[in-house]
Amino acid sequence: MSLIMKSVLITAGIGLLLIIYEWNMMRKKKGGVVASDKRNLRDLVFLTAGACALVAFVVANLT
């Protein structure tokens, strides 16, 4: 497996762990998961995808 793929998978894994953690915290709230929480999770998904793209770009240009 190439260095680029490893870096992207690590970044995606960290992002996925963050999303799961946030979902569990939102689920345990008194009011449950509301629409604004779902928007926040959607934004975390987009940030994770953006971070993966940025890491791939940087690692590809450094090697």
SVG drawing of the C-alpha trace seen along z (x, -y; Angstrom):
<svg xmlns="http://www.w3.org/2000/svg" viewBox="-36 -23 46 25">
<polyline fill="none" stroke="black" stroke-width="0.4" points="0.0,0.0 1.4,-3.4 2.2,-6.2 -0.6,-8.3 -3.3,-5.7 -2.0,-5.0 -2.1,-8.7 -5.6,-9.1 -6.9,-6.0 -5.5,-7.2 -7.1,-10.6 -10.4,-9.1 -10.2,-6.7 -9.6,-9.6 -12.5,-11.5 -14.8,-8.5 -13.9,-8.1 -14.7,-11.8 -18.1,-11.4 -19.0,-8.3 -18.0,-10.1 -20.0,-13.1 -23.0,-11.0 -22.9,-9.2 -22.6,-12.4 -25.6,-13.9 -27.6,-10.7 -27.1,-10.8 -28.4,-14.4 -31.7,-15.0 -33.5,-16.2 -31.9,-13.5 -30.6,-14.2 -32.2,-17.2 -31.9,-18.7 -29.1,-21.0 -27.1,-18.1 -27.6,-16.3 -26.3,-19.3 -23.2,-19.4 -22.6,-15.7 -23.0,-16.4 -20.4,-19.2 -18.0,-16.8 -18.4,-14.4 -17.5,-17.1 -14.6,-18.3 -13.3,-14.7 -13.5,-14.4 -11.7,-17.7 -9.0,-16.8 -8.5,-13.5 -8.2,-15.4 -5.7,-17.9 -3.6,-15.1 -3.5,-13.2 -2.5,-16.4 0.2,-17.3 1.7,-13.8 1.6,-13.4 3.5,-16.6 6.1,-15.9 7.1,-12.5"/>
</svg>
